[in-house]
Amino acid sequence: MVVSPARIPGTGISGIASAAPTYTGSAWGAVSLPESRLFGTDGIRGRAGDLLNAPLALQVGYWAGHVLRANAADLGPVVIGQDSRNSSSMLAMALSAGLTAAGIEVWNIGLCPTPGVAHLTSATAAIGGVMISASHNPPEDNGIKFFGSNGSKLSLDLQDDIEAALRGNANQFELGMSTQWGAHCYRPELIAHYQQLVQDSLKAEHQTDLPLQGMRVVLDLAWGAAVELAPPAFRALGAEVICLHDRPDGDRINVNCGSTHLGTLARAVKEHQADLGFAFDGDADRVLAVDAQGRPVDGDYILYLWGQTLRQAGKLPGDTIVATVMSNLGFERAWEQQGGRFIRASVGDQYVHAEMLRSGAMLGGEQSGHILCRHYGVTGDGLMTALHVAAIVQQSGVSLAELMNQSFQTYPQLLRNVRVEDRTRRLRWQECEALQRAIAQAETEMGDRGRVLVRASGTEPVIRVMVEAATAELVTYWTETLVATVQSHLAA
């Protein structure tokens, strides 16, 4: 393990002498860091109390404060939000202590969706934003996700700067006795601005104050960040709302509910004879739907339906959609058959967003329900997506089930997660010769009838194995073969 340096009284940082007045307060405790990269595809994520503890959050806040300050034209606040996990308040307060120690003012907006933090960061004079959440992960996990002043995920370069400082390379900062301390301000009232933005975007799009009038919608709020915003937003736009898992609960967030467990939502939609249902994850940056028959509607279908709507309105430049390597071949081929352009990016909404900027695309997202529409925001937004999908269905005059039937047929696809606790082995899975041989054999034998995707998750301690093919038999055979190889050579 690599240990970040302790702050030593009478010196700058890591024992490096500073020409500025020296820090004479109590010493920082040393924090153990993994040898592999700390920042993953969605910030810093891990088991709360293990990797993610108060000392680490304190130092992350302190060094993030210096990095954000050094790269800001004018000094402004940092916006912090959190989901409902039991550890979120602990991490938020520790992070805030570090930021204020670096001279940064903190605006803590409390429980809110991740896109709320992104929006408020971009819409104010903030120099950055932070969301404390592990998204769809179980309650015992948590994470720290940074946003730049424009509301987008913090650039990889600035993440690298924060991590380098954590590991002792902080020579670029002039450190010493601070003459100014930041203030911690509790600002929960600010989240109303985000909610109003979401509602107004839908009213403007459909030129009516009640675009969801007459709809009956079931919302699975996953005991998470959307509980206080999603129901009133749908009701304000005219929908009748039935809620599941609709209060903050740190013990049960994402447990057998939300976007990773659609069974309860599907049953509720049928029981209440609702038009459709939506399931959010813990921080509400993603959403999946079910139709009136209880069938799941994943991110591929959402992109297809929203893409068609934007295309017909002349709001889809180049008829382009950006998806990921996980998106179904059926989706790709159906979109291209009607003259659309389909671009695949690496898994992770930051990579989707980067490709959207590069290509000029206005719509992109992931099969898992992270949907980005640059007409309305700069990051994945579950609530915004759900409202627009509901409005698309309402304006179409037919059911979501019928829109699904008119869209495309998916290729059989199977995704398996193999738990690999050893972080180094998990991130270096490509060095496993046995697994590489098995992948090559699968690709050769399936040819153009299928494809294989193996990758290490950036958010969970798992290797993801996905096989997609023309027949279910091929999918099952090669998935089981590859999973067994991972279990034998990496997970054992």
N, C-alpha and C positions, 0 to 999 in steps of 0.2 A: 504493500500500500504506500502511496505517496502522501506525505503529511504536509499540510499547508503550514507556513511558518507562524509561530506565536509572535504576538506583538510584544516587544521587549521595552520596558520603560527606559528612557534615556537614549533611545535610538529612533530612527525613522521606522522602516518596516523591515522585517527579516534581519534585523541587526545591521542594516545598511545605514550608515551615518547620514543625517540630514542637516542641511545648512539652516533649515528653518527651525524655530523653537521645537523642542522634542515633546512627545506625548508623555505625560506623567501620570495618567490615570491608571486604573487597574488593568492588568495584562489581559489580552485576548487569549482564550484557550485554543490549543492546537486542535485542528479538525482533520480527521482521516478522510482522504479523498481516494477514489479508485484510480488505478493507473490508467485506465482507458478514459476517453473523453467524458467529462461530466455532463455537458449539454447534449441532449439527444435531439430527435426530430421535433419534439414538442417541449423544449425547455429541460429543466432538471426534474427528474421523476424517480421515485423510489418508495420504499417502505418508510412511513413516518416513524420517527424515533430511532431509525437505523441510519441510513444515509441521510435522510432528511430530518434533521433535528434543529433545535433552536440555535446552537453555536454556528452551525453551517449557515442557516438563514441569516443570522446576524452578519457574518462575514460577507455573504453574497450581497446583502443589502448595502453594506459599506462600500465594497468595491464596485458594485453596479452604480452606486451614487457617484463615485469618482469618474467612472467611464462615461456615464450619461452627461455629467456636468462638463467634462472635457470636450465633448462633441456637440454641445448645445450652443447656439448663437446667443441665446439669452437664458438666464436661469429661471426655470419654472418648477412647478410641483411634479411629483410622481403620483399617479393614480393607482391605488391598490384595491382589488376586489377579491372575493373568495367564494367558494362553494360551501356546502353545509357539513363537510367532514369535521369530525371532532378535533382533528389536528390543525384545521385551517386557521383558526384564530391564533394559536400558538405561533405558527409559521409567519402569519401576517404581522403580528406584533414584533417578532424578532427581526423580520426583514425591515420593518419600519424603523426599529431602533438603529439598525445599521445605516439606513438611508439618512436619518436625521443626524447621526454622528458624522456623516459626510457633508452635512450642511444643506440637505435637501428637505424641502417641505413635502409632507405626505398628505394626500387626500384619500382617506380610507372610506370607500363607499359601501363596505360590508357585503352582504349576500347579494350576488348579482351574476348574470351570465357573462361568460368570457367576452362575447361581442360587445357587451355594455362597457367593459373596460376599454376595449379597442376604440369604440366610438368616442367616449369621453376624453381619451388621450388625444385623439385627432382633432376634436372639436374645441379644445381648450388650449391654454398656453403650456400644457404639461410637456416635459421633456422625455417622458416615458411612462409606461404603464406596466403593472404586474398583476397577474391572476394567479391566485393560490388554488390549485385544483389538480386532480389527476384524471379529469375528464370521465371516461367510461370505466376506469379501473375500480376495483373493490374498495370498501371503506378504509382499509388499513393503509392504503397507498396515498400519496399526495404528490404535488408538483409545484414548481415555480416557473411561470411562463412570462417572458418579457416582451413588451411591445415598444417600438420606436415612437417618436413624436408624431408620426403620420398615422399611427394606429395599426401598422403592419407588424408582423413578427420582427423582433429585433434582428438586425443583420447578423450573419455568421461572423463577420469581422469583429463586431462589438461583443458578441458572445465570447469569442476567442479572447478578447481583451480582458473581460471579466474573469474568465477561467485562468488566464495567465497570471493575473494579479492574485487570485486565490492561491496559486501555486508558487508565489514568491517573486514573480517578475513584475514589480510595480515601480520600476525606476522612472517611468514617464510621468509619475505624479509627484507634485511637491507636497510632501506630507509633514505634518507636525502638529503643534497645538492649534486646534481650531479656534477661531475668534467668532465664528458664527455657527449656531446650531439650527438645524431644521426643526419645524413644528409638525406635530401629528394632529391632523384635523379630521374629525369624523364628519363625512359629507354624504350621508345616505340619500339626501334629497336630490342629488345629481342624477340618480338612475332614472328619474322621471323624464329627463330629457331624451334618454335613449328610447324609452317606451313610446314617447310621443313621436319620435322620428320613425319608428317602425310602423306605427299606425298611420301616420301621415303619408308615408310612401305608398301604402296600399290604396288609400283614398284618392291620391293623385293619379295613380296608375289606372284606376277603374272609374274615376270621376264620379264617385258617390261616397257619401259618409258611411254607408252600410253595405259594403261589397259582399259581406257574408250573411246577409239577411236570409233567414229561413233555413240555414244549415244547422244540423245537429252534429257536434264534434266531440269525440272523446280524447282527452289529453292524459298521457302517462308522464308525470313530471319527475319520476325517479327519485323522489325525496330530495331533490337537488336545487340547483340555482334558479330554475325557471318557475318555482312554485308561486312566487308573488307577482310575476309579470305576465306569464302566458295566459292564464284564465281571464284576467280583466281586459287584456288586449283583444282576445277573440270576442268577448262579450261586447266590447265597445264598438266592434265592427259588425255587430248584428247576429253573431252565432249563439246558439244554445250550447252550453258547455257542460260536459260531464267529466269530472276529474278523478284521477287515480294517483295514489302516492303523492298527495298534494300538500305536504308540509315539510319543512327542513328537518331531516333526520340523519345525523352523522353516522349512526349505527347501521342504517339500512340503505344509504345512497347506492343506487345501481344494483342492489341485491335482488335478483330474480325480477327485475323490472327495467323500464327504460329501453333505450334503443338497442341494447344487447339481448333483451328478453321480450319478445313481442307477443308471447302467448296470452298473457293476461289482457293486454290491449285488444287483441283480436277477438277474444271471447266477449269483452265488454262492448265492443262495437256491434257485434251481432245481437247481444242481449238487449241493448238499448235501441236497436234498429237505427243506428247512427249512419250518417253519410260516409264518414271516414274517421280515422283516428291518427294521432301523432304521438310518437314516443321520443322524448328527449334523453340525452345523456346527462351526467351529473353537472356539467357546467354549461349545458344548452348551446354549445357551438355546433352540435350536429343533431339531426332529426331523421327518423324514418317514419313511414306511414303504413297503414293497413287500409284496404278498401272495405266496402260494406260486406263483402263475403269473408273477411278476415284474412285475405291474402296479403303478404308483406310487399311493400313498395320501397325498394332500396334506392340508394343514391343514383344508380344508373337510370332508373325509370324517372326519378325526379328531374335529372338533367335533361333527359329526352323530352319530357312534357314541357318543362320550362323553356328549353331550347326552341321547341316548335313555336311556343307563344311569342317569344322574343323575336324569332325569325320572321313571323307573320307581321309583326309590328315594325319591322325594319330596324331592330335594335340589337342584332347579332352580327357584328362585323365579320365578313368573310364566312358567315355561316359556321363559325368555329366553336367547338366545345373542347375544353381541356379536361381530360379524365386522368386516371392513373393506370399503372400496369395491372391493377386488380380488376379493372372494369371488364365486364363480360364481352366476349367476342360478338355475341348477338347484338348488343347495343352498338358496337363499333360499325358492324356491317350494315345495320339498318340505317344508321345516320348517314353513312357514306352513300348508300343506295339512293337516298333522296337528294344527293348533291352536297351534303354537308362535309365539313373538314373536321377530322377527329385527331386530336393530339394526345399522346400519353406522356405523363410525367411520373417521376418517382412518387412512392407513397409518402404522404405528408402534405398538409394544406399549404405549408410554406413553399413546397416545390411546385404545387399547382399554381399558386399565386405568382411565383416567379415566371413560370411558363406563360401565364396569362399576360403578364406585363411584356414579356419578350415578343409574343405573337400578336398582341393587340386584342386578344379574346376578352369578352365581357362576362362569360359564364364558364365555370369549371367546378370540379369537385371530386369527391371520392364516393365509391360504392357504399362506404360505411355511413354516409349521411352528412359529411362536411361539404356544404355547398357554398360557393362564393359567386356572388353576382355583383360585379363592380358598379353597376348602376345604383346600387343601394348600400354598399359598404365595402370595407377593405379586408374583411376576414370572414371565416365561416360563421354563419349565423342561423342557428336552429329555429328561433322564433320567426325571424324574417322569412325564412324558407317555408315554414309551415303555413304562415298566413298567405303567402303568394300561391302556394300549391292549392290551398283551399279555395282561393279566389279563382284560380284557373278552372277548377272543377265546376264551381258555381257558374262562371260565365260561359262554360262550354255547353250547358244545358243537358249534359249526360252525366252518368256516374263515373267515379274514379275507376271502377271495375271495367266499364266500357272503354274508357281511355286507355287503360292497360291492355285490353284485348286488341286495340287498334294499333298498339305501339310496336313491339318486337318480341320475339321468342328468345329466351336466354339459352345459351349452351349449358349443358350440365357442368356444374362447377362445385368443387368441394374444397373447403378451407379447414385445415387442422392446425391447432396450436400445440407445439411440443414444449413443455416447460424445460428450460435449461438455466439452472440457477447460477452457474459459473459465468460471470459477466464477460470475462476475457474470451472463453471458448465460444460464447454466444455471438459476440461481435466479430470473431474471426472464423466464423463457420465456413467461409469460402476456402480456408486452408485445409479443410477436411477432404482428403483425396477420395475416400469411400463415397462420400456424399456427392462429390463432383462427378464421379463415374456413374452413379445411379441417375443423376439428373441428365447427363449426356445420353445414357441409354434410353431414358423415357422420351426425350426430345427426338431422338433418331427414329424410334419405333412408331411414335405418333405422327411425326411429320407435320403436314399442314392440317391434320385432323385435330390438333390440340396444342396446348402450351403448358409450361411449368413455371411457377414462380416460387422461389424459396428466398426468404429474407429474415433477418433478425428484427424483431419489433423494436421500435424506438421508444415505446412507452411501457412495455411489459417484459418480464423475464422469459420470453418465449421465442422460439423459431416458428415462423409461419410457413406452412407448406400449402400451396394452392395448385390444384390441377384442374384444367378445363379441357374438355374434349367433345367430340361429336356424339359419343355414346356414354351412358352412365357406367357401363362396364369398364371402359378404359379409365375413366376418372377414378373409380373405386380401386382398381388394381394398382395404378401408379401412385395414388395417394398413400395407400397402405404400404407400398414398397418404400417410398421416400420417408414416411413417418418412422417406419421401423429402422431405417438407416440412421436417422437423426437420433433416435432413442439409443441405439447401440453405440454410436461413435461420439456423440456430444453430450447427451443427457445422463449417461451412465456414471 
